[in-house]
Amino acid sequence: MPGPYSVKFEYNVAIMMRDGTTTYADVFRPDVAGKTPALLSRTPYDKSAPANRTGTLDAIRGAMSGYAVVVQDVRGRYSSDGVFYTFVNEIDDGYDSVEWVASQPWCDGNVGMYGVSYVGATQWLTAKSNAPSLKAIVPGVTASDYHEGWTWQGGAFELGFNLSWAMGGLTAANWTNISRRLHLHDDDLERLIVAKDNLTDAYRHLPMAEMPHLMGELAPYYYDWLDHPEYDDYWKTVSIEESHSDITVPAFNFGGWHDIFLGGTIRNFTRMRELGATESARNGQRLLIGPWVHGGAPTNVSGAHNFGTRAAAAEIDLQGQMLRFYDHWLKGEDNGVSDDKPVRIFVMGENVWRSEDEWPLSRANIVNFYLHSAGKANSLSGDGRLSQELPNGEEEPDVYAYNPLNPVPTLGGGLCCDVGFMAAGVYDQRRVEGRDDVLVYSTPPLGRDVEVTGPISVTLFASSSAFDTDFTAKLVDVDPAGYARNLTDGIVRARYRFTRQPASLLQPGQVYEFTIDLWATSNLFKQGHSIRLEVSSSNFPRFDRNTNTGEAIGSDAEHVSALQHVFHTSEYPSHVKLPLIPRD
């Protein structure tokens, strides 16, 4: 009998892991005779919190639609026993939890999973375990690798996210559980909250590895992340990308153009389409990307920009799309899911949704837009230009000084997890572009609409006076009034300019080729707008400040300024690659 069904609720149901650790879950079930499929959410953020019962998927709606919905605290979090450590327990615990759900008298043996961010990670890590009862997952705004694109990016430490997440959502928020295990007191919590409320001071603490607020077993993983800047066995064991070819489940991946894990969301989709272990895993991948910031119930407002009513997750009934996906894979309904185009994206600027057959789009023309200037591209008032013409002859390089004590401040973008110190999304970048240590390159106002949809990267020919330094890049849409809307950005740490290779310091003054991955975007630059690229050496505190000394990351207490040269000549044609979409 089709729903809606009335709902039964059970609180604090015990689920034992293989090592004897007891975790607890809340269960929402349709009040029907017989068995139904189940949906499992494994969260570190309190199973009983309203956001975890209604945000990504409303547990009541799921139960009314014919699913047993199980919301579980992962080990060491809130109601559950054990010690929490990021990622490492989620493979075996995920397997055990899925199979426990499948074995219950109210479950028909078909289990799906859902959730965002770390709750997306618990899904992929469970999929990595090949739990036999897991039939489909819906991971939102999450990564494909917990080194690159989660803890580190382009060799830089994602300081703003890592520290705010560790101090807030992982430690202060879970204080009752942690303090019970470590025998802590209220004054310990008060000291942590004072530090959390003064994150700017914590961000600036050097050396980073001696930042005191999470020591004493409060968050040992934070210091371990800093101890592993390179991709080693610490990261490989939990990497999803290492296991894409072994994973057998279809996945509905959703993300946001202004989400901190956009790159991983896309890579999970593209790599599973290519490498998934079964035909259903490969063909069952779906990708949906809105103009959203990090979160489980995205709205139409991203930062300071409103993308219109139809941009909101509620407006497109994202939860309904998730349930339709489960109806196909868990209930076997022939509801058209298998016939849907696999990709749906929101084209910013035009502010419309569009379905596609693939990602990236094969019809895109990859066009290089080259950097130009007479050597004075510094700031918005400089002479930097961006065009499709190759540099002709020997243009003067652009020069700026990067001082780690005065880094370029973060202003929007893909951020998490404390809006009081780093607000994510779209903001007018002119405040940043007024600095002399930011190079600004813009096209003339466009004579026609130009759509850019796909992966974005910057090739930069540059030298530094330092043994190690960073280079950053940001793609911006500038309207006729000058409003500079950020689209996507990236960073490369010079010592890690060779991806997945050991650190290699610079020879000061030597010209090197750097590739900066800006991940992706979809944006219509309207007629009269300009395409802009910003280049600098810091984006703080989103990324840690490079102290330019070449010392070990995390232990670098000293700092020096670096003189940076950015070249744009026939020999060194610095450029940004833009995927241009033909439009009728």
BAVEXTI-996955 format. One record per residue (C-alpha): residue number from 0; residue in one letter; z, y, x. Coordinates in steps of 0.2 Angstrom, whole numbers, plus 5000, padded with zeros to 4 digits. Each point is the difference from the previous one (the first is absolute). Layout:
BEGIN
pos / code / Z / Y / X
NUM / A / Z / Y / X
...
// end
This chain:
BEGIN
pos / code / Z / Y / X
0 / M / 5000 / 5000 / 5000
1 / P / 4995 / 5017 / 5007
2 / G / 5014 / 5013 / 5003
3 / P / 5008 / 5012 / 5000
4 / Y / 5016 / 4989 / 5001
5 / S / 5018 / 5004 / 4999
6 / V / 5009 / 4999 / 5016
7 / K / 5015 / 4991 / 5008
8 / F / 5009 / 5007 / 5015
9 / E / 5011 / 4991 / 5013
10 / Y / 5010 / 5010 / 5013
11 / N / 5004 / 4995 / 5018
12 / V / 4992 / 4983 / 5000
13 / A / 5003 / 4991 / 5016
14 / I / 4986 / 4995 / 5011
15 / M / 5004 / 4990 / 5016
16 / M / 4990 / 5001 / 5016
17 / R / 4997 / 4985 / 5011
18 / D / 5014 / 5005 / 5012
19 / G / 5013 / 5001 / 4986
20 / T / 4999 / 5019 / 4998
21 / T / 5002 / 5005 / 4981
22 / T / 4989 / 5014 / 4993
23 / Y / 5001 / 5007 / 4983
24 / A / 4987 / 5004 / 4987
25 / D / 4998 / 5008 / 4982
26 / V / 4989 / 4990 / 4989
27 / F / 4990 / 5006 / 4985
28 / R / 4992 / 4987 / 4989
29 / P / 4990 / 4999 / 4984
30 / D / 5010 / 4992 / 4986
31 / V / 4989 / 4985 / 4997
32 / A / 5001 / 4982 / 5000
33 / G / 4991 / 4992 / 5015
34 / K / 4995 / 5006 / 5017
35 / T / 4991 / 5016 / 5006
36 / P / 4994 / 5006 / 5017
37 / A / 5011 / 5011 / 5010
38 / L / 4999 / 5016 / 5010
39 / L / 5012 / 5003 / 5014
40 / S / 5005 / 5016 / 5009
41 / R / 5010 / 4998 / 5016
42 / T / 5008 / 5017 / 5004
43 / P / 5012 / 5008 / 5013
44 / Y / 5002 / 5015 / 4988
45 / D / 5012 / 4993 / 4987
46 / K / 4994 / 4988 / 4987
47 / S / 5010 / 5009 / 4986
48 / A / 4994 / 5018 / 5003
49 / P / 4989 / 5007 / 4986
50 / A / 4986 / 5003 / 5012
51 / N / 4999 / 4981 / 5005
52 / R / 5000 / 4995 / 4982
53 / T / 4987 / 5012 / 4993
54 / G / 4991 / 5009 / 5014
55 / T / 4986 / 4989 / 5007
56 / L / 5001 / 4988 / 4986
57 / D / 5011 / 5002 / 4985
58 / A / 5010 / 4983 / 4999
59 / I / 5002 / 5001 / 4981
60 / R / 4981 / 5003 / 4998
61 / G / 4997 / 4985 / 5012
62 / A / 5011 / 4989 / 4990
63 / M / 4993 / 5006 / 4983
64 / S / 4983 / 4996 / 5007
65 / G / 5005 / 4982 / 5003
66 / Y / 5007 / 4999 / 5018
67 / A / 5017 / 4996 / 5006
68 / V / 5004 / 5015 / 5011
69 / V / 5012 / 4997 / 5015
70 / V / 5006 / 5015 / 5010
71 / Q / 5010 / 4994 / 5015
72 / D / 5010 / 5009 / 5014
73 / V / 4994 / 4994 / 5017
74 / R / 5013 / 4993 / 5011
75 / G / 5013 / 5012 / 5007
76 / R / 4996 / 5013 / 4986
77 / Y / 5011 / 5006 / 4986
78 / S / 5006 / 4985 / 4990
79 / S / 4993 / 4987 / 5012
80 / D / 5009 / 4991 / 5015
81 / G / 4994 / 4999 / 5018
82 / V / 4994 / 5012 / 5013
83 / F / 4985 / 5011 / 4997
84 / Y / 4987 / 5002 / 5014
85 / T / 4983 / 5007 / 4996
86 / F / 4986 / 4988 / 4997
87 / V / 5006 / 4985 / 5010
88 / N / 5009 / 4990 / 4985
89 / E / 4987 / 5004 / 4987
90 / I / 4988 / 4986 / 5005
91 / D / 5012 / 4986 / 4997
92 / D / 5011 / 5009 / 4987
93 / G / 4984 / 5004 / 4990
94 / Y / 4994 / 4982 / 5000
95 / D / 5017 / 4994 / 4994
96 / S / 5001 / 5013 / 4987
97 / V / 4983 / 4997 / 4993
98 / E / 5003 / 4981 / 4999
99 / W / 5017 / 5003 / 4992
100 / V / 4992 / 5010 / 4986
101 / A / 4986 / 4987 / 4998
102 / S / 5013 / 4986 / 4998
103 / Q / 5010 / 5009 / 4986
104 / P / 4999 / 4992 / 4983
105 / W / 4992 / 5016 / 4992
106 / C / 4986 / 5001 / 5013
107 / D / 4984 / 4991 / 4999
108 / G / 4998 / 4999 / 5019
109 / N / 4988 / 5015 / 5002
110 / V / 5008 / 5015 / 5009
111 / G / 4994 / 5017 / 5004
112 / M / 5008 / 5014 / 5010
113 / Y / 5000 / 5019 / 4999
114 / G / 5007 / 5016 / 5008
115 / V / 4996 / 5014 / 5012
116 / S / 5004 / 5005 / 5017
117 / Y / 5013 / 4987 / 5008
118 / V / 4999 / 4991 / 4983
119 / G / 4981 / 4998 / 5004
120 / A / 5005 / 4994 / 5017
121 / T / 5011 / 4986 / 4993
122 / Q / 4984 / 4995 / 4990
123 / W / 4989 / 4998 / 5015
124 / L / 5013 / 4992 / 5010
125 / T / 5003 / 4987 / 4986
126 / A / 4981 / 4998 / 4999
127 / K / 5000 / 4997 / 5019
128 / S / 5013 / 4985 / 4996
129 / N / 4987 / 4992 / 4989
130 / A / 5013 / 4996 / 4986
131 / P / 4990 / 4988 / 4989
132 / S / 5005 / 5008 / 4984
133 / L / 4995 / 5018 / 5004
134 / K / 4984 / 5003 / 4991
135 / A / 4997 / 5019 / 5001
136 / I / 5008 / 5016 / 5007
137 / V / 4999 / 5018 / 4996
138 / P / 5005 / 5009 / 5016
139 / G / 5000 / 5019 / 4999
140 / V / 5000 / 5014 / 5014
141 / T / 5004 / 4988 / 5013
142 / A / 4994 / 4995 / 5018
143 / S / 4991 / 4986 / 5008
144 / D / 5010 / 5000 / 5016
145 / Y / 5017 / 5006 / 5004
146 / H / 4997 / 5007 / 5017
147 / E / 4984 / 5010 / 4998
148 / G / 5000 / 5010 / 4984
149 / W / 5018 / 4997 / 4995
150 / T / 5012 / 5003 / 5015
151 / W / 4987 / 5007 / 5012
152 / Q / 4983 / 5008 / 4998
153 / G / 4987 / 5003 / 5014
154 / G / 5014 / 4997 / 5012
155 / A / 5012 / 5013 / 4993
156 / F / 5016 / 4996 / 4992
157 / E / 5001 / 5004 / 4981
158 / L / 5016 / 5009 / 5003
159 / G / 5001 / 5010 / 4983
160 / F / 4998 / 4984 / 4990
161 / N / 5009 / 4988 / 5011
162 / L / 5016 / 5011 / 5002
163 / S / 5001 / 5006 / 4982
164 / W / 4997 / 4982 / 4993
165 / A / 5012 / 4992 / 5011
166 / M / 5014 / 5013 / 4998
167 / G / 4997 / 5003 / 4981
168 / G / 4992 / 4985 / 4990
169 / L / 5006 / 4986 / 5012
170 / T / 5017 / 5006 / 5005
171 / A / 5009 / 5014 / 4990
172 / A / 4993 / 4993 / 4984
173 / N / 5006 / 4982 / 5004
174 / W / 5017 / 5006 / 5006
175 / T / 5010 / 4989 / 4989
176 / N / 4992 / 4984 / 5006
177 / I / 5000 / 5006 / 5018
178 / S / 5018 / 5006 / 5001
179 / R / 5006 / 4984 / 4992
180 / R / 4993 / 4990 / 5014
181 / L / 5004 / 5012 / 5014
182 / H / 5017 / 5005 / 4993
183 / L / 4995 / 5019 / 5000
184 / H / 5009 / 5014 / 4992
185 / D / 4995 / 5015 / 4989
186 / D / 5001 / 5012 / 5015
187 / D / 4987 / 4990 / 5009
188 / L / 4989 / 5003 / 4984
189 / E / 5004 / 5018 / 5000
190 / R / 4994 / 5002 / 5018
191 / L / 4984 / 4991 / 4996
192 / I / 4996 / 5011 / 4985
193 / V / 5004 / 5016 / 5010
194 / A / 4987 / 4993 / 5013
195 / K / 4988 / 4996 / 4986
196 / D / 5001 / 5017 / 4993
197 / N / 4996 / 5008 / 5017
198 / L / 4985 / 4989 / 5004
199 / T / 4992 / 5014 / 5010
200 / D / 5013 / 4998 / 5013
201 / A / 4998 / 4981 / 5000
202 / Y / 4982 / 5002 / 5002
203 / R / 5002 / 5011 / 5015
204 / H / 5012 / 4989 / 5009
205 / L / 4995 / 4994 / 5017
206 / P / 5000 / 4987 / 5007
207 / M / 4995 / 4992 / 4983
208 / A / 5007 / 4983 / 5004
209 / E / 5017 / 5008 / 5002
210 / M / 5000 / 5008 / 4983
211 / P / 5018 / 4996 / 4995
212 / H / 5000 / 4999 / 4981
213 / L / 4994 / 4982 / 4997
214 / M / 5009 / 4992 / 5014
215 / G / 5014 / 4987 / 4998
216 / E / 4989 / 4987 / 4991
217 / L / 4996 / 5012 / 4985
218 / A / 4982 / 4999 / 5004
219 / P / 4996 / 4990 / 5016
220 / Y / 4982 / 4998 / 4995
221 / Y / 4997 / 5019 / 5002
222 / Y / 5004 / 4999 / 5019
223 / D / 4990 / 4984 / 5001
224 / W / 4985 / 5008 / 4993
225 / L / 5001 / 5013 / 5014
226 / D / 5002 / 4986 / 5013
227 / H / 4984 / 4993 / 4995
228 / P / 4986 / 5013 / 5001
229 / E / 4987 / 4988 / 5004
230 / Y / 4993 / 4986 / 4989
231 / D / 5010 / 4985 / 5006
232 / D / 5008 / 4984 / 4993
233 / Y / 5013 / 5010 / 4991
234 / W / 4986 / 5007 / 4989
235 / K / 4988 / 4986 / 5000
236 / T / 5012 / 4988 / 4991
237 / V / 5000 / 5011 / 4984
238 / S / 4983 / 5007 / 5001
239 / I / 4989 / 4998 / 4985
240 / E / 4984 / 5002 / 5009
241 / E / 5004 / 4985 / 5011
242 / S / 5000 / 4989 / 4984
243 / H / 4986 / 5007 / 4989
244 / S / 4990 / 4985 / 5003
245 / D / 5014 / 4988 / 4994
246 / I / 5005 / 5010 / 4984
247 / T / 4994 / 4992 / 4984
248 / V / 5005 / 5012 / 4987
249 / P / 4990 / 5014 / 4990
250 / A / 5007 / 5017 / 5002
251 / F / 4998 / 5016 / 4990
252 / N / 5003 / 5013 / 5014
253 / F / 5003 / 5018 / 4995
254 / G / 5004 / 5015 / 5010
255 / G / 4998 / 5019 / 5002
256 / W / 4989 / 5012 / 5011
257 / H / 5016 / 5009 / 5005
258 / D / 5011 / 4984 / 5002
259 / I / 5008 / 4996 / 5017
260 / F / 4993 / 4982 / 4999
261 / L / 4982 / 5004 / 4994
262 / G / 4993 / 4992 / 5016
263 / G / 5009 / 4983 / 4997
264 / T / 4996 / 5000 / 4981
265 / I / 4981 / 5001 / 5004
266 / R / 5001 / 4987 / 5015
267 / N / 5009 / 4987 / 4989
268 / F / 4986 / 5002 / 4987
269 / T / 4985 / 5000 / 5013
270 / R / 5007 / 4986 / 5011
271 / M / 5005 / 4989 / 4985
272 / R / 4983 / 5002 / 4993
273 / E / 4992 / 4994 / 5016
274 / L / 5013 / 4988 / 5007
275 / G / 5011 / 4993 / 4985
276 / A / 5003 / 4982 / 5001
277 / T / 4992 / 4995 / 4983
278 / E / 4985 / 5007 / 4990
279 / S / 5012 / 5006 / 4986
280 / A / 5011 / 5009 / 5013
281 / R / 4984 / 5009 / 5007
282 / N / 4992 / 5003 / 4983
283 / G / 5016 / 5004 / 4992
284 / Q / 5004 / 5015 / 5010
285 / R / 5001 / 5017 / 4991
286 / L / 5002 / 5018 / 5007
287 / L / 5005 / 5015 / 4990
288 / I / 5004 / 5017 / 5009
289 / G / 5005 / 5016 / 4991
290 / P / 5004 / 5017 / 5007
291 / W / 5018 / 4995 / 5002
292 / V / 5015 / 5001 / 5011
293 / H / 5012 / 4986 / 5004
294 / G / 5008 / 4993 / 4985
295 / G / 5000 / 4987 / 4986
296 / A / 4995 / 5011 / 4985
297 / P / 4988 / 5013 / 5007
298 / T / 4997 / 5016 / 4990
299 / N / 4985 / 5012 / 5000
300 / V / 5009 / 5012 / 5011
301 / S / 4999 / 4997 / 5019
302 / G / 5011 / 5012 / 5010
303 / A / 4995 / 5017 / 4993
304 / H / 4983 / 4995 / 4993
305 / N / 4997 / 4994 / 4982
306 / F / 4985 / 4988 / 5000
307 / G / 4999 / 5000 / 4981
308 / T / 5007 / 4990 / 4986
309 / R / 4989 / 4984 / 5002
310 / A / 5006 / 4998 / 5018
311 / A / 5018 / 4994 / 4995
312 / A / 5004 / 4982 / 5001
313 / A / 5006 / 5000 / 4982
314 / E / 4984 / 5008 / 4994
315 / I / 4990 / 4986 / 5006
316 / D / 5013 / 4987 / 4995
317 / L / 5003 / 4993 / 5017
318 / Q / 5013 / 4988 / 4993
319 / G / 4988 / 4994 / 4987
320 / Q / 4987 / 4997 / 5014
321 / M / 5013 / 4990 / 5009
322 / L / 5004 / 4989 / 4985
323 / R / 4982 / 4997 / 4997
324 / F / 4998 / 4994 / 5018
325 / Y / 5015 / 4988 / 4997
326 / D / 4993 / 4994 / 4983
327 / H / 4984 / 4994 / 5009
328 / W / 5008 / 4992 / 5016
329 / L / 5017 / 4994 / 4992
330 / K / 4995 / 4996 / 4982
331 / G / 4982 / 4995 / 5003
332 / E / 4993 / 5013 / 4988
333 / D / 4981 / 5004 / 5001
334 / N / 5003 / 5018 / 4997
335 / G / 4987 / 5008 / 5011
336 / V / 5010 / 5002 / 5016
337 / S / 4988 / 4989 / 5010
338 / D / 4986 / 5011 / 4995
339 / D / 5008 / 5017 / 5004
340 / K / 4993 / 5009 / 5015
341 / P / 5013 / 4997 / 5014
342 / V / 5003 / 5019 / 5005
343 / R / 5005 / 5015 / 4990
344 / I / 5003 / 5016 / 5008
345 / F / 5004 / 5018 / 4995
346 / V / 4988 / 5012 / 5007
347 / M / 5010 / 5016 / 5004
348 / G / 4992 / 5017 / 4998
349 / E / 4990 / 4993 / 4986
350 / N / 5016 / 4992 / 4993
351 / V / 4992 / 4985 / 4992
352 / W / 5002 / 4981 / 5001
353 / R / 4986 / 4989 / 5006
354 / S / 4997 / 4981 / 5002
355 / E / 4992 / 4993 / 5015
356 / D / 4993 / 4983 / 5006
357 / E / 5008 / 5001 / 5017
358 / W / 5010 / 5010 / 5013
359 / P / 4994 / 5008 / 5011
360 / L / 4985 / 5006 / 4990
361 / S / 4984 / 4993 / 5008
362 / R / 4990 / 5015 / 4993
363 / A / 5010 / 5012 / 5010
364 / N / 4991 / 5009 / 5014
365 / I / 5011 / 5002 / 5015
366 / V / 4997 / 5017 / 5007
367 / N / 5008 / 5008 / 5015
368 / F / 5006 / 5018 / 4998
369 / Y / 5002 / 5007 / 5018
370 / L / 5013 / 5012 / 5006
371 / H / 4994 / 5017 / 5006
372 / S / 5007 / 5016 / 5007
373 / A / 4999 / 5013 / 5014
374 / G / 5017 / 4994 / 5006
375 / K / 5011 / 5009 / 4988
376 / A / 5002 / 4988 / 4985
377 / N / 5019 / 5003 / 5000
378 / S / 5007 / 5003 / 4983
379 / L / 4991 / 5005 / 4984
380 / S / 4995 / 5017 / 5007
381 / G / 4991 / 4991 / 5015
382 / D / 4981 / 4996 / 5002
383 / G / 5000 / 4981 / 4997
384 / R / 4985 / 4993 / 4990
385 / L / 4996 / 4983 / 4993
386 / S / 4981 / 4995 / 4998
387 / Q / 4988 / 4985 / 5001
388 / E / 4992 / 5008 / 5015
389 / L / 5004 / 4992 / 5017
390 / P / 5007 / 5012 / 5012
391 / N / 4986 / 5009 / 5010
392 / G / 5005 / 5002 / 5018
393 / E / 5017 / 5004 / 5007
394 / E / 5011 / 5008 / 4987
395 / E / 5017 / 5005 / 5006
396 / P / 5014 / 4988 / 4997
397 / D / 5014 / 5005 / 4988
398 / V / 5017 / 5002 / 5009
399 / Y / 5018 / 5000 / 4993
400 / A / 5017 / 4996 / 5005
401 / Y / 5010 / 4987 / 4992
402 / N / 5019 / 5003 / 5001
403 / P / 5011 / 4986 / 4994
404 / L / 5014 / 5012 / 4996
405 / N / 4988 / 5009 / 4988
406 / P / 4990 / 4987 / 4991
407 / V / 4987 / 5002 / 4986
408 / P / 5010 / 4998 / 4984
409 / T / 4996 / 4986 / 4988
410 / L / 4993 / 5008 / 4984
411 / G / 4996 / 4987 / 4987
412 / G / 4989 / 4984 / 5002
413 / G / 5005 / 4982 / 4999
414 / L / 5019 / 5001 / 5001
415 / C / 5016 / 4991 / 4995
416 / C / 5015 / 5000 / 4997
417 / D / 5010 / 5016 / 4998
418 / V / 4991 / 5014 / 4991
419 / G / 5014 / 5012 / 5005
420 / F / 4993 / 5000 / 5018
421 / M / 4982 / 4993 / 4998
422 / A / 4991 / 5003 / 4983
423 / A / 4985 / 4988 / 4999
424 / G / 4983 / 5005 / 4993
425 / V / 4989 / 5015 / 5000
426 / Y / 5005 / 5017 / 5006
427 / D / 4991 / 5016 / 5006
428 / Q / 4998 / 4997 / 5019
429 / R / 4997 / 5018 / 5005
430 / R / 5018 / 5002 / 5005
431 / V / 4997 / 4986 / 5013
432 / E / 4983 / 5007 / 5004
433 / G / 5007 / 5017 / 5006
434 / R / 5007 / 4992 / 5016
435 / D / 4991 / 5002 / 5016
436 / D / 5004 / 4982 / 5005
437 / V / 4989 / 4994 / 4985
438 / L / 4981 / 5000 / 5002
439 / V / 4990 / 5003 / 4984
440 / Y / 4982 / 4995 / 4998
441 / S / 4992 / 5004 / 4983
442 / T / 4982 / 4999 / 4993
443 / P / 4992 / 5015 / 4992
444 / P / 5002 / 5000 / 4981
445 / L / 4990 / 4985 / 4993
446 / G / 4984 / 5003 / 4991
447 / R / 5002 / 4985 / 4989
448 / D / 5013 / 4987 / 4995
449 / V / 5004 / 4988 / 5014
450 / E / 5010 / 4984 / 4997
451 / V / 5010 / 4991 / 5014
452 / T / 5006 / 4983 / 4995
453 / G / 5005 / 4987 / 5013
454 / P / 5008 / 4997 / 5016
455 / I / 5002 / 5016 / 5011
456 / S / 5002 / 5001 / 5019
457 / V / 5000 / 5013 / 5014
458 / T / 4993 / 4998 / 5017
459 / L / 5008 / 5012 / 5012
460 / F / 4996 / 5004 / 5018
461 / A / 5015 / 5008 / 5007
462 / S / 5011 / 5002 / 5016
463 / S / 5018 / 5004 / 5002
464 / S / 5011 / 5006 / 5014
465 / A / 5013 / 4986 / 4995
466 / F / 5001 / 4982 / 5004
467 / D / 5002 / 4996 / 4981
468 / T / 4997 / 5011 / 4985
469 / D / 4994 / 4999 / 4982
470 / F / 4985 / 5006 / 4991
471 / T / 5000 / 5003 / 4981
472 / A / 4986 / 5003 / 4987
473 / K / 5000 / 5005 / 4982
474 / L / 4985 / 5001 / 4988
475 / V / 5001 / 5015 / 4988
476 / D / 4991 / 5006 / 4984
477 / V / 4999 / 5020 / 5000
478 / D / 4996 / 5008 / 4984
479 / P / 4991 / 5017 / 4999
480 / A / 5017 / 5009 / 4999
481 / G / 5006 / 4992 / 5016
482 / Y / 5012 / 4987 / 4992
483 / A / 5000 / 4986 / 5013
484 / R / 5003 / 4983 / 4991
485 / N / 5005 / 4986 / 5012
486 / L / 4991 / 4984 / 4998
487 / T / 5005 / 4988 / 5013
488 / D / 5006 / 5000 / 5018
489 / G / 5004 / 4990 / 5015
490 / I / 5007 / 4999 / 5018
491 / V / 4997 / 4991 / 5017
492 / R / 5012 / 4998 / 5014
493 / A / 4991 / 5002 / 5016
494 / R / 5009 / 4985 / 5008
495 / Y / 4994 / 4989 / 4986
496 / R / 4982 / 5006 / 4999
497 / F / 4995 / 4982 / 5002
498 / T / 5004 / 4991 / 4984
499 / R / 5012 / 4985 / 5002
500 / Q / 5000 / 5002 / 5018
501 / P / 5015 / 5004 / 5012
502 / A / 5004 / 5018 / 5004
503 / S / 4989 / 5009 / 5012
504 / L / 5005 / 5018 / 5005
505 / L / 4988 / 5014 / 5003
506 / Q / 4994 / 5008 / 5016
507 / P / 5004 / 5018 / 4997
508 / G / 4984 / 5011 / 4999
509 / Q / 4988 / 4985 / 4997
510 / V / 4989 / 5000 / 4985
511 / Y / 5003 / 4985 / 4988
512 / E / 4992 / 4994 / 4984
513 / F / 5013 / 4998 / 4986
514 / T / 4997 / 4993 / 4983
515 / I / 5012 / 5006 / 4986
516 / D / 5000 / 4990 / 4984
517 / L / 5002 / 5010 / 4984
518 / W / 4999 / 4985 / 4989
519 / A / 4990 / 5005 / 4985
520 / T / 4997 / 5012 / 4986
521 / S / 4989 / 5003 / 4985
522 / N / 4996 / 5019 / 4996
523 / L / 4987 / 5011 / 4993
524 / F / 4998 / 5015 / 5011
525 / K / 4993 / 5012 / 4987
526 / Q / 4986 / 5013 / 5002
527 / G / 5008 / 5015 / 5009
528 / H / 5014 / 4990 / 5008
529 / S / 5001 / 4996 / 5018
530 / I / 5004 / 4984 / 5010
531 / R / 5014 / 5003 / 5013
532 / L / 5007 / 4990 / 5014
533 / E / 5017 / 5005 / 5008
534 / V / 5004 / 4993 / 5018
535 / S / 5017 / 5002 / 5008
536 / S / 5013 / 4989 / 5009
537 / S / 5014 / 4999 / 4988
538 / N / 5004 / 4997 / 4982
539 / F / 5019 / 5000 / 4999
540 / P / 5011 / 4992 / 4994
541 / R / 4987 / 4989 / 4992
542 / F / 4997 / 4993 / 5017
543 / D / 5012 / 5001 / 5015
544 / R / 4997 / 5014 / 5013
545 / N / 4991 / 4994 / 5016
546 / T / 5011 / 5007 / 5014
547 / N / 4985 / 4999 / 5011
548 / T / 5010 / 4992 / 5014
549 / G / 4993 / 4983 / 5000
550 / E / 5017 / 4992 / 4999
551 / A / 5004 / 4986 / 4988
552 / I / 4999 / 5005 / 4982
553 / G / 5018 / 5002 / 4993
554 / S / 5008 / 5002 / 5016
555 / D / 4991 / 5017 / 5005
556 / A / 5014 / 5013 / 5000
557 / E / 4990 / 5012 / 5011
558 / H / 4984 / 5009 / 4994
559 / V / 4986 / 5010 / 5008
560 / S / 4986 / 5011 / 4992
561 / A / 4982 / 4994 / 5001
562 / L / 4985 / 5010 / 5002
563 / Q / 4986 / 4992 / 4989
564 / H / 4981 / 5002 / 5002
565 / V / 4989 / 4995 / 4986
566 / F / 4981 / 4998 / 5005
567 / H / 4985 / 5002 / 4989
568 / T / 4984 / 4999 / 5011
569 / S / 4985 / 4989 / 5001
570 / E / 5009 / 4989 / 5012
571 / Y / 5016 / 5000 / 4990
572 / P / 4995 / 5002 / 4982
573 / S / 5017 / 5000 / 4990
574 / H / 4997 / 4996 / 4982
575 / V / 5006 / 4994 / 4983
576 / K / 4991 / 4986 / 4991
577 / L / 4998 / 5003 / 4982
578 / P / 4993 / 4987 / 4987
579 / L / 4989 / 5011 / 4989
580 / I / 4995 / 4992 / 4983
581 / P / 4983 / 5004 / 4993
582 / R / 5001 / 5009 / 4983
583 / D / 4986 / 5002 / 4987
// end
